[in-house]
Amino acid sequence: MRHTHASHLAMRGTPLVVIAAQLGHSDTRMVEKHYAHLAPSYVAETIRKGFPRLGLLTAGL
């Protein structure tokens, strides 16, 4: 049940820090290792946070 609960939270886009708190972890390392791949936007958000803003706009958007 614990794994299922955490998996469903991840798939619904719940922040990993919130999942870690629900599972009783002091940080997100274990959650990232086991559940991050289920979070649909985790990879994209992580890349966006680390990528510099270039101020470019795409035509037509």
PDBQT receptor file of N, H, CA, C and O in Angstrom, charges set to zero:
ATOM      1  N   MET A   1       0.821  -1.189   0.000  1.00  0.00    +0.000 N 
ATOM      2  CA  MET A   1       0.000   0.000   0.000  1.00  0.00    +0.000 C 
ATOM      3  C   MET A   1       0.873   1.264   0.000  1.00  0.00    +0.000 C 
ATOM      4  O   MET A   1       0.522   2.257  -0.638  1.00  0.00    +0.000 OA
ATOM      5  N   ARG A   2       1.976   1.232   0.693  1.00  0.00    +0.000 N 
ATOM      6  H   ARG A   2       2.261   0.425   1.211  1.00  0.00    +0.000 HD
ATOM      7  CA  ARG A   2       2.858   2.393   0.780  1.00  0.00    +0.000 C 
ATOM      8  C   ARG A   2       3.400   2.755  -0.604  1.00  0.00    +0.000 C 
ATOM      9  O   ARG A   2       3.384   3.923  -0.995  1.00  0.00    +0.000 OA
ATOM     10  N   HIS A   3       3.876   1.757  -1.339  1.00  0.00    +0.000 N 
ATOM     11  H   HIS A   3       3.889   0.809  -1.022  1.00  0.00    +0.000 HD
ATOM     12  CA  HIS A   3       4.413   1.985  -2.679  1.00  0.00    +0.000 C 
ATOM     13  C   HIS A   3       3.308   2.481  -3.617  1.00  0.00    +0.000 C 
ATOM     14  O   HIS A   3       3.525   3.400  -4.407  1.00  0.00    +0.000 OA
ATOM     15  N   THR A   4       2.149   1.882  -3.528  1.00  0.00    +0.000 N 
ATOM     16  H   THR A   4       1.973   1.135  -2.886  1.00  0.00    +0.000 HD
ATOM     17  CA  THR A   4       1.026   2.288  -4.373  1.00  0.00    +0.000 C 
ATOM     18  C   THR A   4       0.643   3.736  -4.087  1.00  0.00    +0.000 C 
ATOM     19  O   THR A   4       0.431   4.519  -5.013  1.00  0.00    +0.000 OA
ATOM     20  N   HIS A   5       0.556   4.088  -2.819  1.00  0.00    +0.000 N 
ATOM     21  H   HIS A   5       0.729   3.452  -2.067  1.00  0.00    +0.000 HD
ATOM     22  CA  HIS A   5       0.211   5.453  -2.420  1.00  0.00    +0.000 C 
ATOM     23  C   HIS A   5       1.219   6.450  -3.002  1.00  0.00    +0.000 C 
ATOM     24  O   HIS A   5       0.831   7.448  -3.609  1.00  0.00    +0.000 OA
ATOM     25  N   ALA A   6       2.496   6.177  -2.815  1.00  0.00    +0.000 N 
ATOM     26  H   ALA A   6       2.811   5.367  -2.321  1.00  0.00    +0.000 HD
ATOM     27  CA  ALA A   6       3.534   7.075  -3.317  1.00  0.00    +0.000 C 
ATOM     28  C   ALA A   6       3.527   7.131  -4.842  1.00  0.00    +0.000 C 
ATOM     29  O   ALA A   6       3.735   8.196  -5.424  1.00  0.00    +0.000 OA
ATOM     30  N   SER A   7       3.291   6.008  -5.483  1.00  0.00    +0.000 N 
ATOM     31  H   SER A   7       3.122   5.143  -5.010  1.00  0.00    +0.000 HD
ATOM     32  CA  SER A   7       3.245   5.969  -6.948  1.00  0.00    +0.000 C 
ATOM     33  C   SER A   7       2.111   6.818  -7.487  1.00  0.00    +0.000 C 
ATOM     34  O   SER A   7       2.299   7.569  -8.445  1.00  0.00    +0.000 OA
ATOM     35  N   HIS A   8       0.941   6.709  -6.886  1.00  0.00    +0.000 N 
ATOM     36  H   HIS A   8       0.789   6.100  -6.108  1.00  0.00    +0.000 HD
ATOM     37  CA  HIS A   8      -0.206   7.504  -7.330  1.00  0.00    +0.000 C 
ATOM     38  C   HIS A   8       0.032   8.989  -7.115  1.00  0.00    +0.000 C 
ATOM     39  O   HIS A   8      -0.336   9.803  -7.962  1.00  0.00    +0.000 OA
ATOM     40  N   LEU A   9       0.638   9.352  -5.997  1.00  0.00    +0.000 N 
ATOM     41  H   LEU A   9       0.936   8.691  -5.308  1.00  0.00    +0.000 HD
ATOM     42  CA  LEU A   9       0.959  10.754  -5.756  1.00  0.00    +0.000 C 
ATOM     43  C   LEU A   9       1.914  11.277  -6.831  1.00  0.00    +0.000 C 
ATOM     44  O   LEU A   9       1.712  12.368  -7.366  1.00  0.00    +0.000 OA
ATOM     45  N   ALA A  10       2.942  10.508  -7.141  1.00  0.00    +0.000 N 
ATOM     46  H   ALA A  10       3.106   9.622  -6.707  1.00  0.00    +0.000 HD
ATOM     47  CA  ALA A  10       3.921  10.918  -8.156  1.00  0.00    +0.000 C 
ATOM     48  C   ALA A  10       3.263  11.079  -9.521  1.00  0.00    +0.000 C 
ATOM     49  O   ALA A  10       3.534  12.047 -10.232  1.00  0.00    +0.000 OA
ATOM     50  N   MET A  11       2.402  10.138  -9.889  1.00  0.00    +0.000 N 
ATOM     51  H   MET A  11       2.182   9.351  -9.311  1.00  0.00    +0.000 HD
ATOM     52  CA  MET A  11       1.752  10.187 -11.192  1.00  0.00    +0.000 C 
ATOM     53  C   MET A  11       0.772  11.357 -11.305  1.00  0.00    +0.000 C 
ATOM     54  O   MET A  11       0.444  11.788 -12.410  1.00  0.00    +0.000 OA
ATOM     55  N   ARG A  12       0.310  11.864 -10.178  1.00  0.00    +0.000 N 
ATOM     56  H   ARG A  12       0.576  11.514  -9.280  1.00  0.00    +0.000 HD
ATOM     57  CA  ARG A  12      -0.600  13.014 -10.188  1.00  0.00    +0.000 C 
ATOM     58  C   ARG A  12       0.152  14.339 -10.080  1.00  0.00    +0.000 C 
ATOM     59  O   ARG A  12      -0.463  15.401  -9.983  1.00  0.00    +0.000 OA
ATOM     60  N   GLY A  13       1.479  14.271 -10.098  1.00  0.00    +0.000 N 
ATOM     61  H   GLY A  13       1.978  13.408 -10.177  1.00  0.00    +0.000 HD
ATOM     62  CA  GLY A  13       2.274  15.484 -10.102  1.00  0.00    +0.000 C 
ATOM     63  C   GLY A  13       2.543  16.096  -8.736  1.00  0.00    +0.000 C 
ATOM     64  O   GLY A  13       2.940  17.258  -8.645  1.00  0.00    +0.000 OA
ATOM     65  N   THR A  14       2.331  15.325  -7.676  1.00  0.00    +0.000 N 
ATOM     66  H   THR A  14       2.009  14.382  -7.750  1.00  0.00    +0.000 HD
ATOM     67  CA  THR A  14       2.616  15.818  -6.331  1.00  0.00    +0.000 C 
ATOM     68  C   THR A  14       4.122  16.065  -6.210  1.00  0.00    +0.000 C 
ATOM     69  O   THR A  14       4.913  15.212  -6.612  1.00  0.00    +0.000 OA
ATOM     70  N   PRO A  15       4.532  17.206  -5.666  1.00  0.00    +0.000 N 
ATOM     71  CA  PRO A  15       5.968  17.466  -5.515  1.00  0.00    +0.000 C 
ATOM     72  C   PRO A  15       6.652  16.350  -4.714  1.00  0.00    +0.000 C 
ATOM     73  O   PRO A  15       6.097  15.842  -3.740  1.00  0.00    +0.000 OA
ATOM     74  N   LEU A  16       7.849  15.985  -5.136  1.00  0.00    +0.000 N 
ATOM     75  H   LEU A  16       8.299  16.398  -5.928  1.00  0.00    +0.000 HD
ATOM     76  CA  LEU A  16       8.564  14.889  -4.500  1.00  0.00    +0.000 C 
ATOM     77  C   LEU A  16       8.850  15.154  -3.030  1.00  0.00    +0.000 C 
ATOM     78  O   LEU A  16       8.921  14.220  -2.231  1.00  0.00    +0.000 OA
ATOM     79  N   VAL A  17       9.012  16.418  -2.669  1.00  0.00    +0.000 N 
ATOM     80  H   VAL A  17       8.954  17.176  -3.318  1.00  0.00    +0.000 HD
ATOM     81  CA  VAL A  17       9.249  16.750  -1.264  1.00  0.00    +0.000 C 
ATOM     82  C   VAL A  17       8.009  16.421  -0.423  1.00  0.00    +0.000 C 
ATOM     83  O   VAL A  17       8.137  16.022   0.735  1.00  0.00    +0.000 OA
ATOM     84  N   VAL A  18       6.832  16.583  -0.989  1.00  0.00    +0.000 N 
ATOM     85  H   VAL A  18       6.728  16.907  -1.930  1.00  0.00    +0.000 HD
ATOM     86  CA  VAL A  18       5.594  16.255  -0.281  1.00  0.00    +0.000 C 
ATOM     87  C   VAL A  18       5.473  14.738  -0.126  1.00  0.00    +0.000 C 
ATOM     88  O   VAL A  18       5.074  14.252   0.932  1.00  0.00    +0.000 OA
ATOM     89  N   ILE A  19       5.813  13.996  -1.172  1.00  0.00    +0.000 N 
ATOM     90  H   ILE A  19       6.137  14.391  -2.032  1.00  0.00    +0.000 HD
ATOM     91  CA  ILE A  19       5.774  12.533  -1.104  1.00  0.00    +0.000 C 
ATOM     92  C   ILE A  19       6.761  12.045  -0.049  1.00  0.00    +0.000 C 
ATOM     93  O   ILE A  19       6.444  11.157   0.742  1.00  0.00    +0.000 OA
ATOM     94  N   ALA A  20       7.951  12.626  -0.040  1.00  0.00    +0.000 N 
ATOM     95  H   ALA A  20       8.209  13.348  -0.683  1.00  0.00    +0.000 HD
ATOM     96  CA  ALA A  20       8.961  12.235   0.950  1.00  0.00    +0.000 C 
ATOM     97  C   ALA A  20       8.435  12.450   2.363  1.00  0.00    +0.000 C 
ATOM     98  O   ALA A  20       8.632  11.602   3.233  1.00  0.00    +0.000 OA
ATOM     99  N   ALA A  21       7.775  13.567   2.598  1.00  0.00    +0.000 N 
ATOM    100  H   ALA A  21       7.615  14.257   1.891  1.00  0.00    +0.000 HD
ATOM    101  CA  ALA A  21       7.224  13.846   3.927  1.00  0.00    +0.000 C 
ATOM    102  C   ALA A  21       6.146  12.830   4.284  1.00  0.00    +0.000 C 
ATOM    103  O   ALA A  21       6.082  12.377   5.427  1.00  0.00    +0.000 OA
ATOM    104  N   GLN A  22       5.304  12.467   3.329  1.00  0.00    +0.000 N 
ATOM    105  H   GLN A  22       5.357  12.835   2.400  1.00  0.00    +0.000 HD
ATOM    106  CA  GLN A  22       4.255  11.480   3.569  1.00  0.00    +0.000 C 
ATOM    107  C   GLN A  22       4.831  10.122   3.942  1.00  0.00    +0.000 C 
ATOM    108  O   GLN A  22       4.251   9.386   4.739  1.00  0.00    +0.000 OA
ATOM    109  N   LEU A  23       5.981   9.800   3.354  1.00  0.00    +0.000 N 
ATOM    110  H   LEU A  23       6.452  10.398   2.706  1.00  0.00    +0.000 HD
ATOM    111  CA  LEU A  23       6.609   8.502   3.609  1.00  0.00    +0.000 C 
ATOM    112  C   LEU A  23       7.528   8.527   4.828  1.00  0.00    +0.000 C 
ATOM    113  O   LEU A  23       8.040   7.488   5.244  1.00  0.00    +0.000 OA
ATOM    114  N   GLY A  24       7.736   9.704   5.395  1.00  0.00    +0.000 N 
ATOM    115  H   GLY A  24       7.321  10.549   5.057  1.00  0.00    +0.000 HD
ATOM    116  CA  GLY A  24       8.577   9.821   6.584  1.00  0.00    +0.000 C 
ATOM    117  C   GLY A  24      10.058   9.955   6.294  1.00  0.00    +0.000 C 
ATOM    118  O   GLY A  24      10.886   9.732   7.178  1.00  0.00    +0.000 OA
ATOM    119  N   HIS A  25      10.405  10.318   5.060  1.00  0.00    +0.000 N 
ATOM    120  H   HIS A  25       9.732  10.499   4.342  1.00  0.00    +0.000 HD
ATOM    121  CA  HIS A  25      11.810  10.508   4.694  1.00  0.00    +0.000 C 
ATOM    122  C   HIS A  25      12.243  11.925   5.045  1.00  0.00    +0.000 C 
ATOM    123  O   HIS A  25      11.441  12.857   4.977  1.00  0.00    +0.000 OA
ATOM    124  N   SER A  26      13.506  12.088   5.418  1.00  0.00    +0.000 N 
ATOM    125  H   SER A  26      14.157  11.331   5.473  1.00  0.00    +0.000 HD
ATOM    126  CA  SER A  26      14.014  13.408   5.778  1.00  0.00    +0.000 C 
ATOM    127  C   SER A  26      14.396  14.243   4.563  1.00  0.00    +0.000 C 
ATOM    128  O   SER A  26      14.520  15.464   4.666  1.00  0.00    +0.000 OA
ATOM    129  N   ASP A  27      14.585  13.597   3.408  1.00  0.00    +0.000 N 
ATOM    130  H   ASP A  27      14.485  12.605   3.324  1.00  0.00    +0.000 HD
ATOM    131  CA  ASP A  27      14.848  14.320   2.171  1.00  0.00    +0.000 C 
ATOM    132  C   ASP A  27      14.259  13.532   0.999  1.00  0.00    +0.000 C 
ATOM    133  O   ASP A  27      13.595  12.515   1.202  1.00  0.00    +0.000 OA
ATOM    134  N   THR A  28      14.498  13.997  -0.211  1.00  0.00    +0.000 N 
ATOM    135  H   THR A  28      15.037  14.823  -0.376  1.00  0.00    +0.000 HD
ATOM    136  CA  THR A  28      13.838  13.398  -1.377  1.00  0.00    +0.000 C 
ATOM    137  C   THR A  28      14.665  12.327  -2.094  1.00  0.00    +0.000 C 
ATOM    138  O   THR A  28      14.223  11.805  -3.118  1.00  0.00    +0.000 OA
ATOM    139  N   ARG A  29      15.837  11.993  -1.592  1.00  0.00    +0.000 N 
ATOM    140  H   ARG A  29      16.196  12.418  -0.761  1.00  0.00    +0.000 HD
ATOM    141  CA  ARG A  29      16.696  11.050  -2.322  1.00  0.00    +0.000 C 
ATOM    142  C   ARG A  29      16.030   9.707  -2.607  1.00  0.00    +0.000 C 
ATOM    143  O   ARG A  29      16.079   9.222  -3.737  1.00  0.00    +0.000 OA
ATOM    144  N   MET A  30      15.421   9.113  -1.618  1.00  0.00    +0.000 N 
ATOM    145  H   MET A  30      15.382   9.506  -0.700  1.00  0.00    +0.000 HD
ATOM    146  CA  MET A  30      14.771   7.810  -1.810  1.00  0.00    +0.000 C 
ATOM    147  C   MET A  30      13.563   7.929  -2.741  1.00  0.00    +0.000 C 
ATOM    148  O   MET A  30      13.314   7.052  -3.568  1.00  0.00    +0.000 OA
ATOM    149  N   VAL A  31      12.829   9.009  -2.597  1.00  0.00    +0.000 N 
ATOM    150  H   VAL A  31      13.032   9.722  -1.926  1.00  0.00    +0.000 HD
ATOM    151  CA  VAL A  31      11.658   9.227  -3.447  1.00  0.00    +0.000 C 
ATOM    152  C   VAL A  31      12.098   9.420  -4.895  1.00  0.00    +0.000 C 
ATOM    153  O   VAL A  31      11.487   8.868  -5.810  1.00  0.00    +0.000 OA
ATOM    154  N   GLU A  32      13.152  10.200  -5.105  1.00  0.00    +0.000 N 
ATOM    155  H   GLU A  32      13.648  10.649  -4.361  1.00  0.00    +0.000 HD
ATOM    156  CA  GLU A  32      13.666  10.407  -6.453  1.00  0.00    +0.000 C 
ATOM    157  C   GLU A  32      14.114   9.083  -7.067  1.00  0.00    +0.000 C 
ATOM    158  O   GLU A  32      13.859   8.820  -8.242  1.00  0.00    +0.000 OA
ATOM    159  N   LYS A  33      14.773   8.265  -6.278  1.00  0.00    +0.000 N 
ATOM    160  H   LYS A  33      14.980   8.479  -5.324  1.00  0.00    +0.000 HD
ATOM    161  CA  LYS A  33      15.287   6.989  -6.764  1.00  0.00    +0.000 C 
ATOM    162  C   LYS A  33      14.171   6.038  -7.188  1.00  0.00    +0.000 C 
ATOM    163  O   LYS A  33      14.302   5.340  -8.194  1.00  0.00    +0.000 OA
ATOM    164  N   HIS A  34      13.076   6.004  -6.432  1.00  0.00    +0.000 N 
ATOM    165  H   HIS A  34      12.969   6.571  -5.615  1.00  0.00    +0.000 HD
ATOM    166  CA  HIS A  34      12.039   5.005  -6.665  1.00  0.00    +0.000 C 
ATOM    167  C   HIS A  34      10.784   5.513  -7.379  1.00  0.00    +0.000 C 
ATOM    168  O   HIS A  34      10.066   4.722  -7.991  1.00  0.00    +0.000 OA
ATOM    169  N   TYR A  35      10.512   6.815  -7.311  1.00  0.00    +0.000 N 
ATOM    170  H   TYR A  35      11.096   7.457  -6.815  1.00  0.00    +0.000 HD
ATOM    171  CA  TYR A  35       9.236   7.306  -7.837  1.00  0.00    +0.000 C 
ATOM    172  C   TYR A  35       9.335   8.430  -8.859  1.00  0.00    +0.000 C 
ATOM    173  O   TYR A  35       8.344   8.722  -9.530  1.00  0.00    +0.000 OA
ATOM    174  N   ALA A  36      10.482   9.065  -9.003  1.00  0.00    +0.000 N 
ATOM    175  H   ALA A  36      11.286   8.827  -8.458  1.00  0.00    +0.000 HD
ATOM    176  CA  ALA A  36      10.592  10.223  -9.899  1.00  0.00    +0.000 C 
ATOM    177  C   ALA A  36      10.230   9.882 -11.336  1.00  0.00    +0.000 C 
ATOM    178  O   ALA A  36       9.673  10.720 -12.045  1.00  0.00    +0.000 OA
ATOM    179  N   HIS A  37      10.534   8.675 -11.777  1.00  0.00    +0.000 N 
ATOM    180  H   HIS A  37      10.987   7.994 -11.201  1.00  0.00    +0.000 HD
ATOM    181  CA  HIS A  37      10.226   8.302 -13.160  1.00  0.00    +0.000 C 
ATOM    182  C   HIS A  37       8.725   8.272 -13.418  1.00  0.00    +0.000 C 
ATOM    183  O   HIS A  37       8.300   8.300 -14.573  1.00  0.00    +0.000 OA
ATOM    184  N   LEU A  38       7.922   8.215 -12.370  1.00  0.00    +0.000 N 
ATOM    185  H   LEU A  38       8.267   8.191 -11.432  1.00  0.00    +0.000 HD
ATOM    186  CA  LEU A  38       6.473   8.200 -12.528  1.00  0.00    +0.000 C 
ATOM    187  C   LEU A  38       5.891   9.598 -12.642  1.00  0.00    +0.000 C 
ATOM    188  O   LEU A  38       4.770   9.767 -13.121  1.00  0.00    +0.000 OA
ATOM    189  N   ALA A  39       6.634  10.591 -12.211  1.00  0.00    +0.000 N 
ATOM    190  H   ALA A  39       7.545  10.454 -11.822  1.00  0.00    +0.000 HD
ATOM    191  CA  ALA A  39       6.146  11.970 -12.259  1.00  0.00    +0.000 C 
ATOM    192  C   ALA A  39       6.295  12.491 -13.684  1.00  0.00    +0.000 C 
ATOM    193  O   ALA A  39       7.415  12.602 -14.184  1.00  0.00    +0.000 OA
ATOM    194  N   PRO A  40       5.194  12.811 -14.339  1.00  0.00    +0.000 N 
ATOM    195  CA  PRO A  40       5.244  13.179 -15.761  1.00  0.00    +0.000 C 
ATOM    196  C   PRO A  40       6.078  14.411 -16.069  1.00  0.00    +0.000 C 
ATOM    197  O   PRO A  40       6.643  14.510 -17.159  1.00  0.00    +0.000 OA
ATOM    198  N   SER A  41       6.167  15.330 -15.156  1.00  0.00    +0.000 N 
ATOM    199  H   SER A  41       5.708  15.249 -14.271  1.00  0.00    +0.000 HD
ATOM    200  CA  SER A  41       6.878  16.561 -15.456  1.00  0.00    +0.000 C 
ATOM    201  C   SER A  41       8.203  16.687 -14.713  1.00  0.00    +0.000 C 
ATOM    202  O   SER A  41       8.852  17.730 -14.803  1.00  0.00    +0.000 OA
ATOM    203  N   TYR A  42       8.615  15.678 -13.996  1.00  0.00    +0.000 N 
ATOM    204  H   TYR A  42       8.088  14.831 -13.922  1.00  0.00    +0.000 HD
ATOM    205  CA  TYR A  42       9.818  15.774 -13.166  1.00  0.00    +0.000 C 
ATOM    206  C   TYR A  42      11.061  16.118 -13.983  1.00  0.00    +0.000 C 
ATOM    207  O   TYR A  42      11.803  17.033 -13.626  1.00  0.00    +0.000 OA
ATOM    208  N   VAL A  43      11.289  15.399 -15.064  1.00  0.00    +0.000 N 
ATOM    209  H   VAL A  43      10.687  14.656 -15.354  1.00  0.00    +0.000 HD
ATOM    210  CA  VAL A  43      12.486  15.624 -15.870  1.00  0.00    +0.000 C 
ATOM    211  C   VAL A  43      12.441  17.014 -16.500  1.00  0.00    +0.000 C 
ATOM    212  O   VAL A  43      13.425  17.753 -16.447  1.00  0.00    +0.000 OA
ATOM    213  N   ALA A  44      11.311  17.369 -17.090  1.00  0.00    +0.000 N 
ATOM    214  H   ALA A  44      10.512  16.769 -17.133  1.00  0.00    +0.000 HD
ATOM    215  CA  ALA A  44      11.194  18.676 -17.741  1.00  0.00    +0.000 C 
ATOM    216  C   ALA A  44      11.380  19.814 -16.742  1.00  0.00    +0.000 C 
ATOM    217  O   ALA A  44      12.077  20.785 -17.037  1.00  0.00    +0.000 OA
ATOM    218  N   GLU A  45      10.775  19.709 -15.579  1.00  0.00    +0.000 N 
ATOM    219  H   GLU A  45      10.209  18.920 -15.339  1.00  0.00    +0.000 HD
ATOM    220  CA  GLU A  45      10.903  20.758 -14.571  1.00  0.00    +0.000 C 
ATOM    221  C   GLU A  45      12.331  20.879 -14.072  1.00  0.00    +0.000 C 
ATOM    222  O   GLU A  45      12.826  21.987 -13.868  1.00  0.00    +0.000 OA
ATOM    223  N   THR A  46      12.995  19.755 -13.874  1.00  0.00    +0.000 N 
ATOM    224  H   THR A  46      12.593  18.855 -14.039  1.00  0.00    +0.000 HD
ATOM    225  CA  THR A  46      14.369  19.763 -13.401  1.00  0.00    +0.000 C 
ATOM    226  C   THR A  46      15.285  20.432 -14.415  1.00  0.00    +0.000 C 
ATOM    227  O   THR A  46      16.162  21.211 -14.042  1.00  0.00    +0.000 OA
ATOM    228  N   ILE A  47      15.089  20.136 -15.682  1.00  0.00    +0.000 N 
ATOM    229  H   ILE A  47      14.376  19.504 -15.985  1.00  0.00    +0.000 HD
ATOM    230  CA  ILE A  47      15.902  20.749 -16.732  1.00  0.00    +0.000 C 
ATOM    231  C   ILE A  47      15.629  22.248 -16.808  1.00  0.00    +0.000 C 
ATOM    232  O   ILE A  47      16.561  23.045 -16.912  1.00  0.00    +0.000 OA
ATOM    233  N   ARG A  48      14.359  22.631 -16.758  1.00  0.00    +0.000 N 
ATOM    234  H   ARG A  48      13.602  21.983 -16.674  1.00  0.00    +0.000 HD
ATOM    235  CA  ARG A  48      14.016  24.055 -16.824  1.00  0.00    +0.000 C 
ATOM    236  C   ARG A  48      14.635  24.846 -15.677  1.00  0.00    +0.000 C 
ATOM    237  O   ARG A  48      15.094  25.970 -15.876  1.00  0.00    +0.000 OA
ATOM    238  N   LYS A  49      14.651  24.272 -14.488  1.00  0.00    +0.000 N 
ATOM    239  H   LYS A  49      14.278  23.358 -14.325  1.00  0.00    +0.000 HD
ATOM    240  CA  LYS A  49      15.203  24.967 -13.323  1.00  0.00    +0.000 C 
ATOM    241  C   LYS A  49      16.703  25.207 -13.475  1.00  0.00    +0.000 C 
ATOM    242  O   LYS A  49      17.219  26.228 -13.019  1.00  0.00    +0.000 OA
ATOM    243  N   GLY A  50      17.397  24.276 -14.111  1.00  0.00    +0.000 N 
ATOM    244  H   GLY A  50      16.978  23.447 -14.481  1.00  0.00    +0.000 HD
ATOM    245  CA  GLY A  50      18.844  24.385 -14.238  1.00  0.00    +0.000 C 
ATOM    246  C   GLY A  50      19.323  25.070 -15.495  1.00  0.00    +0.000 C 
ATOM    247  O   GLY A  50      20.503  25.397 -15.620  1.00  0.00    +0.000 OA
ATOM    248  N   PHE A  51      18.416  25.288 -16.426  1.00  0.00    +0.000 N 
ATOM    249  H   PHE A  51      17.457  25.022 -16.325  1.00  0.00    +0.000 HD
ATOM    250  CA  PHE A  51      18.792  25.867 -17.714  1.00  0.00    +0.000 C 
ATOM    251  C   PHE A  51      18.651  27.382 -17.654  1.00  0.00    +0.000 C 
ATOM    252  O   PHE A  51      17.649  27.888 -17.149  1.00  0.00    +0.000 OA
ATOM    253  N   PRO A  52      19.637  28.111 -18.161  1.00  0.00    +0.000 N 
ATOM    254  CA  PRO A  52      19.535  29.576 -18.119  1.00  0.00    +0.000 C 
ATOM    255  C   PRO A  52      18.428  30.078 -19.033  1.00  0.00    +0.000 C 
ATOM    256  O   PRO A  52      18.139  29.477 -20.068  1.00  0.00    +0.000 OA
ATOM    257  N   ARG A  53      17.818  31.178 -18.640  1.00  0.00    +0.000 N 
ATOM    258  H   ARG A  53      18.053  31.666 -17.800  1.00  0.00    +0.000 HD
ATOM    259  CA  ARG A  53      16.795  31.801 -19.484  1.00  0.00    +0.000 C 
ATOM    260  C   ARG A  53      17.495  32.585 -20.585  1.00  0.00    +0.000 C 
ATOM    261  O   ARG A  53      18.347  33.433 -20.321  1.00  0.00    +0.000 OA
ATOM    262  N   LEU A  54      17.122  32.286 -21.818  1.00  0.00    +0.000 N 
ATOM    263  H   LEU A  54      16.429  31.597 -22.032  1.00  0.00    +0.000 HD
ATOM    264  CA  LEU A  54      17.774  32.936 -22.943  1.00  0.00    +0.000 C 
ATOM    265  C   LEU A  54      16.966  34.103 -23.486  1.00  0.00    +0.000 C 
ATOM    266  O   LEU A  54      17.475  34.894 -24.281  1.00  0.00    +0.000 OA
ATOM    267  N   GLY A  55      15.710  34.219 -23.064  1.00  0.00    +0.000 N 
ATOM    268  H   GLY A  55      15.296  33.577 -22.419  1.00  0.00    +0.000 HD
ATOM    269  CA  GLY A  55      14.886  35.324 -23.527  1.00  0.00    +0.000 C 
ATOM    270  C   GLY A  55      14.443  35.193 -24.980  1.00  0.00    +0.000 C 
ATOM    271  O   GLY A  55      14.103  36.189 -25.620  1.00  0.00    +0.000 OA
ATOM    272  N   LEU A  56      14.446  33.978 -25.497  1.00  0.00    +0.000 N 
ATOM    273  H   LEU A  56      14.721  33.169 -24.977  1.00  0.00    +0.000 HD
ATOM    274  CA  LEU A  56      14.029  33.752 -26.874  1.00  0.00    +0.000 C 
ATOM    275  C   LEU A  56      12.567  33.324 -26.908  1.00  0.00    +0.000 C 
ATOM    276  O   LEU A  56      12.100  32.596 -26.032  1.00  0.00    +0.000 OA
ATOM    277  N   LEU A  57      11.870  33.776 -27.908  1.00  0.00    +0.000 N 
ATOM    278  H   LEU A  57      12.249  34.368 -28.619  1.00  0.00    +0.000 HD
ATOM    279  CA  LEU A  57      10.475  33.374 -28.094  1.00  0.00    +0.000 C 
ATOM    280  C   LEU A  57      10.362  32.604 -29.385  1.00  0.00    +0.000 C 
ATOM    281  O   LEU A  57      11.038  32.917 -30.366  1.00  0.00    +0.000 OA
ATOM    282  N   THR A  58       9.518  31.604 -29.391  1.00  0.00    +0.000 N 
ATOM    283  H   THR A  58       8.969  31.350 -28.595  1.00  0.00    +0.000 HD
ATOM    284  CA  THR A  58       9.285  30.825 -30.600  1.00  0.00    +0.000 C 
ATOM    285  C   THR A  58       8.106  31.442 -31.352  1.00  0.00    +0.000 C 
ATOM    286  O   THR A  58       7.061  31.699 -30.754  1.00  0.00    +0.000 OA
ATOM    287  N   ALA A  59       8.259  31.676 -32.626  1.00  0.00    +0.000 N 
ATOM    288  H   ALA A  59       9.108  31.468 -33.112  1.00  0.00    +0.000 HD
ATOM    289  CA  ALA A  59       7.191  32.253 -33.445  1.00  0.00    +0.000 C 
ATOM    290  C   ALA A  59       6.010  31.295 -33.497  1.00  0.00    +0.000 C 
ATOM    291  O   ALA A  59       6.179  30.080 -33.600  1.00  0.00    +0.000 OA
ATOM    292  N   GLY A  60       4.833  31.855 -33.426  1.00  0.00    +0.000 N 
ATOM    293  H   GLY A  60       4.696  32.842 -33.343  1.00  0.00    +0.000 HD
ATOM    294  CA  GLY A  60       3.632  31.061 -33.542  1.00  0.00    +0.000 C 
ATOM    295  C   GLY A  60       3.112  30.484 -32.249  1.00  0.00    +0.000 C 
ATOM    296  O   GLY A  60       2.092  29.796 -32.254  1.00  0.00    +0.000 OA
ATOM    297  N   LEU A  61       3.787  30.743 -31.129  1.00  0.00    +0.000 N 
ATOM    298  H   LEU A  61       4.616  31.302 -31.125  1.00  0.00    +0.000 HD
ATOM    299  CA  LEU A  61       3.304  30.221 -29.841  1.00  0.00    +0.000 C 
ATOM    300  C   LEU A  61       2.605  31.265 -29.045  1.00  0.00    +0.000 C 
ATOM    301  O   LEU A  61       2.139  30.990 -27.940  1.00  0.00    +0.000 OA
TER     302      LEU A  61
